[in-house]
Amino acid sequence: MERFITDQYILCLTDYKQTLYLQDLVRIINDQKNVVSKLMESGIAKQSDLALLSIEQKTQQTALNTFRALIEET
């Protein structure tokens, strides 16, 4: 029983840290998009740079949503 509880605790902690990691990653990408958007307005960055960050943001947000849904199922 003690081993089972320990294993469950480790799984929960790992899931929690993974969620925090993905949330931080989405936040960082949002910050990067803001910077690149300002650079684009100044002519320093390209529209494609912003588009790539938007794709990455959507990818990571989807990963976060999927991960949360998997956690809720268990």
PQR file with spaces between the fields and no chain letter, atoms N, CA, C, O and H, PARSE charges and radii, in Angstrom:
ATOM       1  N    MET     1       0.829   -1.197    0.000 -0.4000 1.5000
ATOM       2  CA   MET     1       0.000    0.000    0.000 -0.0000 2.0000
ATOM       3  C    MET     1       0.872    1.259    0.000  0.5500 1.7000
ATOM       4  O    MET     1       0.586    2.219   -0.716 -0.5500 1.4000
ATOM       5  N    GLU     2       1.922    1.247    0.797 -0.4000 1.5000
ATOM       6  CA   GLU     2       2.802    2.412    0.875 -0.0000 2.0000
ATOM       7  C    GLU     2       3.457    2.685   -0.471  0.5500 1.7000
ATOM       8  O    GLU     2       3.581    3.839   -0.884 -0.5500 1.4000
ATOM       9  H    GLU     2       2.154    0.468    1.378  0.4000 1.0000
ATOM      10  N    ARG     3       3.874    1.630   -1.153 -0.4000 1.5000
ATOM      11  CA   ARG     3       4.502    1.793   -2.464 -0.0000 2.0000
ATOM      12  C    ARG     3       3.492    2.365   -3.472  0.5500 1.7000
ATOM      13  O    ARG     3       3.845    3.221   -4.283 -0.5500 1.4000
ATOM      14  H    ARG     3       3.774    0.694   -0.818  0.4000 1.0000
ATOM      15  N    PHE     4       2.262    1.902   -3.424 -0.4000 1.5000
ATOM      16  CA   PHE     4       1.215    2.397   -4.319 -0.0000 2.0000
ATOM      17  C    PHE     4       0.992    3.893   -4.102  0.5500 1.7000
ATOM      18  O    PHE     4       0.897    4.656   -5.063 -0.5500 1.4000
ATOM      19  H    PHE     4       1.975    1.206   -2.765  0.4000 1.0000
ATOM      20  N    ILE     5       0.911    4.301   -2.863 -0.4000 1.5000
ATOM      21  CA   ILE     5       0.702    5.717   -2.545 -0.0000 2.0000
ATOM      22  C    ILE     5       1.883    6.548   -3.016  0.5500 1.7000
ATOM      23  O    ILE     5       1.709    7.640   -3.557 -0.5500 1.4000
ATOM      24  H    ILE     5       0.988    3.682   -2.082  0.4000 1.0000
ATOM      25  N    THR     6       3.085    6.026   -2.809 -0.4000 1.5000
ATOM      26  CA   THR     6       4.289    6.735   -3.262 -0.0000 2.0000
ATOM      27  C    THR     6       4.289    6.879   -4.776  0.5500 1.7000
ATOM      28  O    THR     6       4.592    7.951   -5.301 -0.5500 1.4000
ATOM      29  H    THR     6       3.227    5.139   -2.369  0.4000 1.0000
ATOM      30  N    ASP     7       3.951    5.803   -5.480 -0.4000 1.5000
ATOM      31  CA   ASP     7       3.900    5.856   -6.945 -0.0000 2.0000
ATOM      32  C    ASP     7       2.861    6.865   -7.429  0.5500 1.7000
ATOM      33  O    ASP     7       3.115    7.619   -8.368 -0.5500 1.4000
ATOM      34  H    ASP     7       3.705    4.933   -5.054  0.4000 1.0000
ATOM      35  N    GLN     8       1.705    6.878   -6.797 -0.4000 1.5000
ATOM      36  CA   GLN     8       0.655    7.824   -7.179 -0.0000 2.0000
ATOM      37  C    GLN     8       1.089    9.265   -6.915  0.5500 1.7000
ATOM      38  O    GLN     8       0.810   10.161   -7.712 -0.5500 1.4000
ATOM      39  H    GLN     8       1.498    6.266   -6.034  0.4000 1.0000
ATOM      40  N    TYR     9       1.766    9.477   -5.802 -0.4000 1.5000
ATOM      41  CA   TYR     9       2.262   10.817   -5.478 -0.0000 2.0000
ATOM      42  C    TYR     9       3.253   11.286   -6.538  0.5500 1.7000
ATOM      43  O    TYR     9       3.193   12.429   -6.991 -0.5500 1.4000
ATOM      44  H    TYR     9       1.992    8.750   -5.155  0.4000 1.0000
ATOM      45  N    ILE    10       4.155   10.406   -6.926 -0.4000 1.5000
ATOM      46  CA   ILE    10       5.157   10.755   -7.941 -0.0000 2.0000
ATOM      47  C    ILE    10       4.475   11.066   -9.271  0.5500 1.7000
ATOM      48  O    ILE    10       4.858   12.018   -9.952 -0.5500 1.4000
ATOM      49  H    ILE    10       4.203    9.477   -6.558  0.4000 1.0000
ATOM      50  N    LEU    11       3.478   10.281   -9.644 -0.4000 1.5000
ATOM      51  CA   LEU    11       2.747   10.547  -10.882 -0.0000 2.0000
ATOM      52  C    LEU    11       2.033   11.894  -10.837  0.5500 1.7000
ATOM      53  O    LEU    11       2.061   12.655  -11.804 -0.5500 1.4000
ATOM      54  H    LEU    11       3.168    9.508   -9.090  0.4000 1.0000
ATOM      55  N    CYS    12       1.402   12.175   -9.723 -0.4000 1.5000
ATOM      56  CA   CYS    12       0.694   13.456   -9.576 -0.0000 2.0000
ATOM      57  C    CYS    12       1.661   14.630   -9.629  0.5500 1.7000
ATOM      58  O    CYS    12       1.384   15.640  -10.277 -0.5500 1.4000
ATOM      59  H    CYS    12       1.379   11.557   -8.937  0.4000 1.0000
ATOM      60  N    LEU    13       2.783   14.501   -8.957 -0.4000 1.5000
ATOM      61  CA   LEU    13       3.793   15.555   -8.951 -0.0000 2.0000
ATOM      62  C    LEU    13       4.354   15.774  -10.351  0.5500 1.7000
ATOM      63  O    LEU    13       4.557   16.911  -10.775 -0.5500 1.4000
ATOM      64  H    LEU    13       3.008   13.681   -8.431  0.4000 1.0000
ATOM      65  N    THR    14       4.601   14.685  -11.063 -0.4000 1.5000
ATOM      66  CA   THR    14       5.101   14.785  -12.435 -0.0000 2.0000
ATOM      67  C    THR    14       4.080   15.474  -13.337  0.5500 1.7000
ATOM      68  O    THR    14       4.439   16.336  -14.140 -0.5500 1.4000
ATOM      69  H    THR    14       4.436   13.761  -10.719  0.4000 1.0000
ATOM      70  N    ASP    15       2.822   15.098  -13.205 -0.4000 1.5000
ATOM      71  CA   ASP    15       1.767   15.742  -13.998 -0.0000 2.0000
ATOM      72  C    ASP    15       1.675   17.235  -13.684  0.5500 1.7000
ATOM      73  O    ASP    15       1.527   18.057  -14.588 -0.5500 1.4000
ATOM      74  H    ASP    15       2.531   14.398  -12.553  0.4000 1.0000
ATOM      75  N    TYR    16       1.762   17.573  -12.422 -0.4000 1.5000
ATOM      76  CA   TYR    16       1.698   18.971  -12.008 -0.0000 2.0000
ATOM      77  C    TYR    16       2.854   19.764  -12.605  0.5500 1.7000
ATOM      78  O    TYR    16       2.656   20.864  -13.121 -0.5500 1.4000
ATOM      79  H    TYR    16       1.882   16.905  -11.687  0.4000 1.0000
ATOM      80  N    LYS    17       4.060   19.206  -12.536 -0.4000 1.5000
ATOM      81  CA   LYS    17       5.232   19.914  -13.079 -0.0000 2.0000
ATOM      82  C    LYS    17       5.156   20.031  -14.594  0.5500 1.7000
ATOM      83  O    LYS    17       5.582   21.039  -15.158 -0.5500 1.4000
ATOM      84  H    LYS    17       4.221   18.312  -12.117  0.4000 1.0000
ATOM      85  N    GLN    18       4.622   19.018  -15.258 -0.4000 1.5000
ATOM      86  CA   GLN    18       4.451   19.082  -16.711 -0.0000 2.0000
ATOM      87  C    GLN    18       3.466   20.179  -17.084  0.5500 1.7000
ATOM      88  O    GLN    18       3.675   20.904  -18.057 -0.5500 1.4000
ATOM      89  H    GLN    18       4.276   18.199  -14.801  0.4000 1.0000
ATOM      90  N    THR    19       2.397   20.300  -16.314 -0.4000 1.5000
ATOM      91  CA   THR    19       1.417   21.354  -16.557 -0.0000 2.0000
ATOM      92  C    THR    19       2.052   22.731  -16.373  0.5500 1.7000
ATOM      93  O    THR    19       1.846   23.627  -17.192 -0.5500 1.4000
ATOM      94  H    THR    19       2.227   19.711  -15.524  0.4000 1.0000
ATOM      95  N    LEU    20       2.819   22.898  -15.306 -0.4000 1.5000
ATOM      96  CA   LEU    20       3.506   24.178  -15.078 -0.0000 2.0000
ATOM      97  C    LEU    20       4.468   24.495  -16.214  0.5500 1.7000
ATOM      98  O    LEU    20       4.549   25.635  -16.669 -0.5500 1.4000
ATOM      99  H    LEU    20       2.986   22.170  -14.641  0.4000 1.0000
ATOM     100  N    TYR    21       5.193   23.484  -16.666 -0.4000 1.5000
ATOM     101  CA   TYR    21       6.143   23.681  -17.760 -0.0000 2.0000
ATOM     102  C    TYR    21       5.425   24.165  -19.017  0.5500 1.7000
ATOM     103  O    TYR    21       5.860   25.126  -19.651 -0.5500 1.4000
ATOM     104  H    TYR    21       5.127   22.557  -16.296  0.4000 1.0000
ATOM     105  N    LEU    22       4.330   23.503  -19.375 -0.4000 1.5000
ATOM     106  CA   LEU    22       3.596   23.891  -20.581 -0.0000 2.0000
ATOM     107  C    LEU    22       2.975   25.285  -20.434  0.5500 1.7000
ATOM     108  O    LEU    22       2.944   26.054  -21.395 -0.5500 1.4000
ATOM     109  H    LEU    22       3.977   22.722  -18.860  0.4000 1.0000
ATOM     110  N    GLN    23       2.487   25.610  -19.244 -0.4000 1.5000
ATOM     111  CA   GLN    23       1.935   26.951  -19.017 -0.0000 2.0000
ATOM     112  C    GLN    23       3.026   28.007  -19.173  0.5500 1.7000
ATOM     113  O    GLN    23       2.799   29.048  -19.790 -0.5500 1.4000
ATOM     114  H    GLN    23       2.512   24.986  -18.463  0.4000 1.0000
ATOM     115  N    ASP    24       4.204   27.743  -18.618 -0.4000 1.5000
ATOM     116  CA   ASP    24       5.316   28.681  -18.753 -0.0000 2.0000
ATOM     117  C    ASP    24       5.738   28.827  -20.213  0.5500 1.7000
ATOM     118  O    ASP    24       6.041   29.927  -20.674 -0.5500 1.4000
ATOM     119  H    ASP    24       4.388   26.898  -18.117  0.4000 1.0000
ATOM     120  N    LEU    25       5.755   27.717  -20.925 -0.4000 1.5000
ATOM     121  CA   LEU    25       6.141   27.750  -22.325 -0.0000 2.0000
ATOM     122  C    LEU    25       5.168   28.592  -23.148  0.5500 1.7000
ATOM     123  O    LEU    25       5.594   29.369  -24.003 -0.5500 1.4000
ATOM     124  H    LEU    25       5.509   26.823  -20.550  0.4000 1.0000
ATOM     125  N    VAL    26       3.887   28.448  -22.901 -0.4000 1.5000
ATOM     126  CA   VAL    26       2.872   29.251  -23.601 -0.0000 2.0000
ATOM     127  C    VAL    26       3.045   30.726  -23.248  0.5500 1.7000
ATOM     128  O    VAL    26       2.929   31.587  -24.120 -0.5500 1.4000
ATOM     129  H    VAL    26       3.541   27.818  -22.206  0.4000 1.0000
ATOM     130  N    ARG    27       3.318   31.022  -21.991 -0.4000 1.5000
ATOM     131  CA   ARG    27       3.526   32.410  -21.562 -0.0000 2.0000
ATOM     132  C    ARG    27       4.754   33.014  -22.239  0.5500 1.7000
ATOM     133  O    ARG    27       4.719   34.158  -22.692 -0.5500 1.4000
ATOM     134  H    ARG    27       3.412   30.322  -21.283  0.4000 1.0000
ATOM     135  N    ILE    28       5.834   32.247  -22.307 -0.4000 1.5000
ATOM     136  CA   ILE    28       7.068   32.738  -22.942 -0.0000 2.0000
ATOM     137  C    ILE    28       6.832   33.008  -24.425  0.5500 1.7000
ATOM     138  O    ILE    28       7.295   34.017  -24.958 -0.5500 1.4000
ATOM     139  H    ILE    28       5.863   31.317  -21.940  0.4000 1.0000
ATOM     140  N    ILE    29       6.118   32.114  -25.083 -0.4000 1.5000
ATOM     141  CA   ILE    29       5.829   32.310  -26.503 -0.0000 2.0000
ATOM     142  C    ILE    29       4.966   33.554  -26.698  0.5500 1.7000
ATOM     143  O    ILE    29       5.169   34.298  -27.658 -0.5500 1.4000
ATOM     144  H    ILE    29       5.743   31.295  -24.650  0.4000 1.0000
ATOM     145  N    ASN    30       4.015   33.790  -25.811 -0.4000 1.5000
ATOM     146  CA   ASN    30       3.207   35.012  -25.893 -0.0000 2.0000
ATOM     147  C    ASN    30       4.081   36.251  -25.771  0.5500 1.7000
ATOM     148  O    ASN    30       3.903   37.218  -26.511 -0.5500 1.4000
ATOM     149  H    ASN    30       3.850   33.185  -25.031  0.4000 1.0000
ATOM     150  N    ASP    31       5.027   36.220  -24.834 -0.4000 1.5000
ATOM     151  CA   ASP    31       5.954   37.341  -24.674 -0.0000 2.0000
ATOM     152  C    ASP    31       6.787   37.538  -25.937  0.5500 1.7000
ATOM     153  O    ASP    31       7.004   38.665  -26.380 -0.5500 1.4000
ATOM     154  H    ASP    31       5.172   35.434  -24.233  0.4000 1.0000
ATOM     155  N    GLN    32       7.248   36.432  -26.509 -0.4000 1.5000
ATOM     156  CA   GLN    32       8.042   36.520  -27.735 -0.0000 2.0000
ATOM     157  C    GLN    32       7.217   37.100  -28.880  0.5500 1.7000
ATOM     158  O    GLN    32       7.718   37.899  -29.672 -0.5500 1.4000
ATOM     159  H    GLN    32       7.071   35.515  -26.149  0.4000 1.0000
ATOM     160  N    LYS    33       5.957   36.699  -28.963 -0.4000 1.5000
ATOM     161  CA   LYS    33       5.087   37.239  -30.012 -0.0000 2.0000
ATOM     162  C    LYS    33       4.922   38.747  -29.872  0.5500 1.7000
ATOM     163  O    LYS    33       4.903   39.467  -30.871 -0.5500 1.4000
ATOM     164  H    LYS    33       5.549   36.050  -28.320  0.4000 1.0000
ATOM     165  N    ASN    34       4.802   39.222  -28.644 -0.4000 1.5000
ATOM     166  CA   ASN    34       4.681   40.666  -28.423 -0.0000 2.0000
ATOM     167  C    ASN    34       5.930   41.396  -28.891  0.5500 1.7000
ATOM     168  O    ASN    34       5.836   42.437  -29.541 -0.5500 1.4000
ATOM     169  H    ASN    34       4.817   38.637  -27.833  0.4000 1.0000
ATOM     170  N    VAL    35       7.090   40.858  -28.566 -0.4000 1.5000
ATOM     171  CA   VAL    35       8.352   41.485  -28.973 -0.0000 2.0000
ATOM     172  C    VAL    35       8.492   41.462  -30.488  0.5500 1.7000
ATOM     173  O    VAL    35       8.816   42.481  -31.098 -0.5500 1.4000
ATOM     174  H    VAL    35       7.165   40.012  -28.039  0.4000 1.0000
ATOM     175  N    VAL    36       8.249   40.312  -31.094 -0.4000 1.5000
ATOM     176  CA   VAL    36       8.390   40.188  -32.549 -0.0000 2.0000
ATOM     177  C    VAL    36       7.374   41.081  -33.260  0.5500 1.7000
ATOM     178  O    VAL    36       7.671   41.637  -34.318 -0.5500 1.4000
ATOM     179  H    VAL    36       7.986   39.485  -30.599  0.4000 1.0000
ATOM     180  N    SER    37       6.195   41.219  -32.694 -0.4000 1.5000
ATOM     181  CA   SER    37       5.190   42.094  -33.291 -0.0000 2.0000
ATOM     182  C    SER    37       5.691   43.543  -33.324  0.5500 1.7000
ATOM     183  O    SER    37       5.521   44.241  -34.324 -0.5500 1.4000
ATOM     184  H    SER    37       5.954   40.768  -31.835  0.4000 1.0000
ATOM     185  N    LYS    38       6.300   43.981  -32.241 -0.4000 1.5000
ATOM     186  CA   LYS    38       6.853   45.341  -32.209 -0.0000 2.0000
ATOM     187  C    LYS    38       8.025   45.485  -33.175  0.5500 1.7000
ATOM     188  O    LYS    38       8.176   46.513  -33.834 -0.5500 1.4000
ATOM     189  H    LYS    38       6.439   43.414  -31.429  0.4000 1.0000
ATOM     190  N    LEU    39       8.850   44.445  -33.250 -0.4000 1.5000
ATOM     191  CA   LEU    39       9.967   44.484  -34.197 -0.0000 2.0000
ATOM     192  C    LEU    39       9.465   44.486  -35.639  0.5500 1.7000
ATOM     193  O    LEU    39      10.063   45.118  -36.510 -0.5500 1.4000
ATOM     194  H    LEU    39       8.727   43.609  -32.715  0.4000 1.0000
ATOM     195  N    MET    40       8.384   43.786  -35.882 -0.4000 1.5000
ATOM     196  CA   MET    40       7.801   43.744  -37.219 -0.0000 2.0000
ATOM     197  C    MET    40       7.272   45.115  -37.615  0.5500 1.7000
ATOM     198  O    MET    40       7.424   45.540  -38.760 -0.5500 1.4000
ATOM     199  H    MET    40       7.898   43.272  -35.174  0.4000 1.0000
ATOM     200  N    GLU    41       6.650   45.804  -36.664 -0.4000 1.5000
ATOM     201  CA   GLU    41       6.150   47.152  -36.935 -0.0000 2.0000
ATOM     202  C    GLU    41       7.293   48.104  -37.281  0.5500 1.7000
ATOM     203  O    GLU    41       7.112   49.056  -38.040 -0.5500 1.4000
ATOM     204  H    GLU    41       6.526   45.458  -35.734  0.4000 1.0000
ATOM     205  N    SER    42       8.464   47.839  -36.722 -0.4000 1.5000
ATOM     206  CA   SER    42       9.642   48.672  -36.999 -0.0000 2.0000
ATOM     207  C    SER    42      10.390   48.229  -38.246  0.5500 1.7000
ATOM     208  O    SER    42      11.351   48.878  -38.662 -0.5500 1.4000
ATOM     209  H    SER    42       8.612   47.066  -36.106  0.4000 1.0000
ATOM     210  N    GLY    43       9.957   47.136  -38.839 -0.4000 1.5000
ATOM     211  CA   GLY    43      10.608   46.644  -40.040 -0.0000 2.0000
ATOM     212  C    GLY    43      11.813   45.768  -39.778  0.5500 1.7000
ATOM     213  O    GLY    43      12.546   45.434  -40.709 -0.5500 1.4000
ATOM     214  H    GLY    43       9.177   46.609  -38.501  0.4000 1.0000
ATOM     215  N    ILE    44      12.034   45.390  -38.534 -0.4000 1.5000
ATOM     216  CA   ILE    44      13.200   44.585  -38.185 -0.0000 2.0000
ATOM     217  C    ILE    44      12.903   43.087  -38.323  0.5500 1.7000
ATOM     218  O    ILE    44      13.769   42.320  -38.743 -0.5500 1.4000
ATOM     219  H    ILE    44      11.439   45.661  -37.778  0.4000 1.0000
ATOM     220  N    ALA    45      11.707   42.681  -37.976 -0.4000 1.5000
ATOM     221  CA   ALA    45      11.314   41.271  -38.068 -0.0000 2.0000
ATOM     222  C    ALA    45      10.353   41.086  -39.232  0.5500 1.7000
ATOM     223  O    ALA    45       9.777   42.044  -39.747 -0.5500 1.4000
ATOM     224  H    ALA    45      11.004   43.305  -37.635  0.4000 1.0000
ATOM     225  N    LYS    46      10.193   39.830  -39.632 -0.4000 1.5000
ATOM     226  CA   LYS    46       9.316   39.517  -40.759 -0.0000 2.0000
ATOM     227  C    LYS    46       7.981   38.975  -40.260  0.5500 1.7000
ATOM     228  O    LYS    46       7.862   38.496  -39.132 -0.5500 1.4000
ATOM     229  H    LYS    46      10.660   39.051  -39.214  0.4000 1.0000
ATOM     230  N    GLN    47       6.993   39.063  -41.124 -0.4000 1.5000
ATOM     231  CA   GLN    47       5.683   38.502  -40.825 -0.0000 2.0000
ATOM     232  C    GLN    47       5.790   36.999  -40.582  0.5500 1.7000
ATOM     233  O    GLN    47       5.062   36.441  -39.760 -0.5500 1.4000
ATOM     234  H    GLN    47       7.090   39.451  -42.040  0.4000 1.0000
ATOM     235  N    SER    48       6.708   36.343  -41.309 -0.4000 1.5000
ATOM     236  CA   SER    48       6.869   34.894  -41.162 -0.0000 2.0000
ATOM     237  C    SER    48       7.371   34.526  -39.761  0.5500 1.7000
ATOM     238  O    SER    48       7.046   33.455  -39.248 -0.5500 1.4000
ATOM     239  H    SER    48       7.299   36.796  -41.976  0.4000 1.0000
ATOM     240  N    ASP    49       8.162   35.409  -39.141 -0.4000 1.5000
ATOM     241  CA   ASP    49       8.630   35.157  -37.775 -0.0000 2.0000
ATOM     242  C    ASP    49       7.447   35.111  -36.809  0.5500 1.7000
ATOM     243  O    ASP    49       7.366   34.243  -35.940 -0.5500 1.4000
ATOM     244  H    ASP    49       8.426   36.279  -39.558  0.4000 1.0000
ATOM     245  N    LEU    50       6.552   36.048  -36.980 -0.4000 1.5000
ATOM     246  CA   LEU    50       5.364   36.099  -36.135 -0.0000 2.0000
ATOM     247  C    LEU    50       4.449   34.903  -36.409  0.5500 1.7000
ATOM     248  O    LEU    50       3.844   34.350  -35.491 -0.5500 1.4000
ATOM     249  H    LEU    50       6.618   36.753  -37.686  0.4000 1.0000
ATOM     250  N    ALA    51       4.356   34.516  -37.665 -0.4000 1.5000
ATOM     251  CA   ALA    51       3.525   33.365  -38.027 -0.0000 2.0000
ATOM     252  C    ALA    51       4.073   32.084  -37.404  0.5500 1.7000
ATOM     253  O    ALA    51       3.306   31.252  -36.920 -0.5500 1.4000
ATOM     254  H    ALA    51       4.847   34.965  -38.412  0.4000 1.0000
ATOM     255  N    LEU    52       5.379   31.926  -37.415 -0.4000 1.5000
ATOM     256  CA   LEU    52       5.987   30.741  -36.807 -0.0000 2.0000
ATOM     257  C    LEU    52       5.739   30.696  -35.302  0.5500 1.7000
ATOM     258  O    LEU    52       5.479   29.631  -34.744 -0.5500 1.4000
ATOM     259  H    LEU    52       6.002   32.603  -37.808  0.4000 1.0000
ATOM     260  N    LEU    53       5.819   31.841  -34.655 -0.4000 1.5000
ATOM     261  CA   LEU    53       5.532   31.882  -33.218 -0.0000 2.0000
ATOM     262  C    LEU    53       4.059   31.584  -32.946  0.5500 1.7000
ATOM     263  O    LEU    53       3.732   30.944  -31.947 -0.5500 1.4000
ATOM     264  H    LEU    53       6.031   32.707  -35.109  0.4000 1.0000
ATOM     265  N    SER    54       3.189   32.034  -33.809 -0.4000 1.5000
ATOM     266  CA   SER    54       1.762   31.739  -33.645 -0.0000 2.0000
ATOM     267  C    SER    54       1.493   30.245  -33.769  0.5500 1.7000
ATOM     268  O    SER    54       0.700   29.683  -33.014 -0.5500 1.4000
ATOM     269  H    SER    54       3.455   32.554  -34.621  0.4000 1.0000
ATOM     270  N    ILE    55       2.156   29.611  -34.724 -0.4000 1.5000
ATOM     271  CA   ILE    55       2.012   28.164  -34.890 -0.0000 2.0000
ATOM     272  C    ILE    55       2.525   27.438  -33.653  0.5500 1.7000
ATOM     273  O    ILE    55       1.875   26.520  -33.153 -0.5500 1.4000
ATOM     274  H    ILE    55       2.800   30.068  -35.337  0.4000 1.0000
ATOM     275  N    GLU    56       3.680   27.845  -33.164 -0.4000 1.5000
ATOM     276  CA   GLU    56       4.253   27.210  -31.978 -0.0000 2.0000
ATOM     277  C    GLU    56       3.363   27.424  -30.756  0.5500 1.7000
ATOM     278  O    GLU    56       3.206   26.524  -29.931 -0.5500 1.4000
ATOM     279  H    GLU    56       4.208   28.590  -33.570  0.4000 1.0000
ATOM     280  N    GLN    57       2.785   28.612  -30.642 -0.4000 1.5000
ATOM     281  CA   GLN    57       1.883   28.891  -29.527 -0.0000 2.0000
ATOM     282  C    GLN    57       0.669   27.964  -29.579  0.5500 1.7000
ATOM     283  O    GLN    57       0.271   27.398  -28.560 -0.5500 1.4000
ATOM     284  H    GLN    57       2.912   29.344  -31.312  0.4000 1.0000
ATOM     285  N    LYS    58       0.089   27.813  -30.752 -0.4000 1.5000
ATOM     286  CA   LYS    58      -1.079   26.940  -30.897 -0.0000 2.0000
ATOM     287  C    LYS    58      -0.708   25.486  -30.596  0.5500 1.7000
ATOM     288  O    LYS    58      -1.482   24.758  -29.975 -0.5500 1.4000
ATOM     289  H    LYS    58       0.411   28.273  -31.579  0.4000 1.0000
ATOM     290  N    THR    59       0.466   25.075  -31.036 -0.4000 1.5000
ATOM     291  CA   THR    59       0.928   23.708  -30.777 -0.0000 2.0000
ATOM     292  C    THR    59       1.064   23.451  -29.287  0.5500 1.7000
ATOM     293  O    THR    59       0.589   22.435  -28.781 -0.5500 1.4000
ATOM     294  H    THR    59       1.094   25.666  -31.541  0.4000 1.0000
ATOM     295  N    GLN    60       1.709   24.367  -28.586 -0.4000 1.5000
ATOM     296  CA   GLN    60       1.923   24.188  -27.152 -0.0000 2.0000
ATOM     297  C    GLN    60       0.618   24.320  -26.372  0.5500 1.7000
ATOM     298  O    GLN    60       0.423   23.619  -25.379 -0.5500 1.4000
ATOM     299  H    GLN    60       2.095   25.193  -28.998  0.4000 1.0000
ATOM     300  N    GLN    61      -0.269   25.201  -26.803 -0.4000 1.5000
ATOM     301  CA   GLN    61      -1.563   25.338  -26.133 -0.0000 2.0000
ATOM     302  C    GLN    61      -2.389   24.067  -26.320  0.5500 1.7000
ATOM     303  O    GLN    61      -3.070   23.623  -25.395 -0.5500 1.4000
ATOM     304  H    GLN    61      -0.110   25.771  -27.610  0.4000 1.0000
ATOM     305  N    THR    62      -2.327   23.486  -27.508 -0.4000 1.5000
ATOM     306  CA   THR    62      -3.013   22.221  -27.761 -0.0000 2.0000
ATOM     307  C    THR    62      -2.432   21.116  -26.884  0.5500 1.7000
ATOM     308  O    THR    62      -3.175   20.312  -26.322 -0.5500 1.4000
ATOM     309  H    THR    62      -1.773   23.846  -28.259  0.4000 1.0000
ATOM     310  N    ALA    63      -1.114   21.077  -26.766 -0.4000 1.5000
ATOM     311  CA   ALA    63      -0.470   20.081  -25.906 -0.0000 2.0000
ATOM     312  C    ALA    63      -0.920   20.254  -24.458  0.5500 1.7000
ATOM     313  O    ALA    63      -1.192   19.270  -23.770 -0.5500 1.4000
ATOM     314  H    ALA    63      -0.510   21.731  -27.222  0.4000 1.0000
ATOM     315  N    LEU    64      -0.997   21.488  -24.000 -0.4000 1.5000
ATOM     316  CA   LEU    64      -1.441   21.763  -22.630 -0.0000 2.0000
ATOM     317  C    LEU    64      -2.896   21.330  -22.444  0.5500 1.7000
ATOM     318  O    LEU    64      -3.223   20.695  -21.441 -0.5500 1.4000
ATOM     319  H    LEU    64      -0.776   22.287  -24.560  0.4000 1.0000
ATOM     320  N    ASN    65      -3.760   21.661  -23.381 -0.4000 1.5000
ATOM     321  CA   ASN    65      -5.169   21.278  -23.284 -0.0000 2.0000
ATOM     322  C    ASN    65      -5.336   19.756  -23.304  0.5500 1.7000
ATOM     323  O    ASN    65      -6.137   19.203  -22.550 -0.5500 1.4000
ATOM     324  H    ASN    65      -3.494   22.177  -24.195  0.4000 1.0000
ATOM     325  N    THR    66      -4.579   19.091  -24.165 -0.4000 1.5000
ATOM     326  CA   THR    66      -4.628   17.631  -24.242 -0.0000 2.0000
ATOM     327  C    THR    66      -4.156   17.013  -22.939  0.5500 1.7000
ATOM     328  O    THR    66      -4.770   16.078  -22.427 -0.5500 1.4000
ATOM     329  H    THR    66      -3.928   19.541  -24.778  0.4000 1.0000
ATOM     330  N    PHE    67      -3.071   17.537  -22.408 -0.4000 1.5000
ATOM     331  CA   PHE    67      -2.525   17.019  -21.155 -0.0000 2.0000
ATOM     332  C    PHE    67      -3.524   17.197  -20.017  0.5500 1.7000
ATOM     333  O    PHE    67      -3.711   16.291  -19.206 -0.5500 1.4000
ATOM     334  H    PHE    67      -2.572   18.297  -22.824  0.4000 1.0000
ATOM     335  N    ARG    68      -4.160   18.352  -19.956 -0.4000 1.5000
ATOM     336  CA   ARG    68      -5.154   18.593  -18.915 -0.0000 2.0000
ATOM     337  C    ARG    68      -6.346   17.642  -19.049  0.5500 1.7000
ATOM     338  O    ARG    68      -6.876   17.149  -18.053 -0.5500 1.4000
ATOM     339  H    ARG    68      -4.008   19.088  -20.616  0.4000 1.0000
ATOM     340  N    ALA    69      -6.758   17.392  -20.297 -0.4000 1.5000
ATOM     341  CA   ALA    69      -7.885   16.481  -20.523 -0.0000 2.0000
ATOM     342  C    ALA    69      -7.530   15.055  -20.090  0.5500 1.7000
ATOM     343  O    ALA    69      -8.363   14.341  -19.531 -0.5500 1.4000
ATOM     344  H    ALA    69      -6.328   17.792  -21.106  0.4000 1.0000
ATOM     345  N    LEU    70      -6.291   14.654  -20.355 -0.4000 1.5000
ATOM     346  CA   LEU    70      -5.859   13.324  -19.939 -0.0000 2.0000
ATOM     347  C    LEU    70      -5.823   13.198  -18.417  0.5500 1.7000
ATOM     348  O    LEU    70      -6.162   12.155  -17.857 -0.5500 1.4000
ATOM     349  H    LEU    70      -5.615   15.234  -20.809  0.4000 1.0000
ATOM     350  N    ILE    71      -5.410   14.269  -17.768 -0.4000 1.5000
ATOM     351  CA   ILE    71      -5.356   14.255  -16.301 -0.0000 2.0000
ATOM     352  C    ILE    71      -6.776   14.142  -15.727  0.5500 1.7000
ATOM     353  O    ILE    71      -7.002   13.409  -14.764 -0.5500 1.4000
ATOM     354  H    ILE    71      -5.135   15.116  -18.223  0.4000 1.0000
ATOM     355  N    GLU    72      -7.715   14.862  -16.315 -0.4000 1.5000
ATOM     356  CA   GLU    72      -9.085   14.848  -15.820 -0.0000 2.0000
ATOM     357  C    GLU    72      -9.750   13.484  -16.004  0.5500 1.7000
ATOM     358  O    GLU    72     -10.634   13.113  -15.231 -0.5500 1.4000
ATOM     359  H    GLU    72      -7.530   15.458  -17.096  0.4000 1.0000
ATOM     360  N    GLU    73      -9.327   12.740  -17.026 -0.4000 1.5000
ATOM     361  CA   GLU    73      -9.892   11.418  -17.275 -0.0000 2.0000
ATOM     362  C    GLU    73      -9.485   10.413  -16.207  0.5500 1.7000
ATOM     363  O    GLU    73     -10.221    9.470  -15.916 -0.5500 1.4000
ATOM     364  H    GLU    73      -8.610   13.042  -17.653  0.4000 1.0000
ATOM     365  N    THR    74      -8.313   10.621  -15.628 -0.4000 1.5000
ATOM     366  CA   THR    74      -7.815    9.641  -14.656 -0.0000 2.0000
ATOM     367  C    THR    74      -8.286    9.915  -13.264  0.5500 1.7000
ATOM     368  O    THR    74      -7.948    9.175  -12.340 -0.5500 1.4000
ATOM     369  H    THR    74      -7.715   11.387  -15.864  0.4000 1.0000
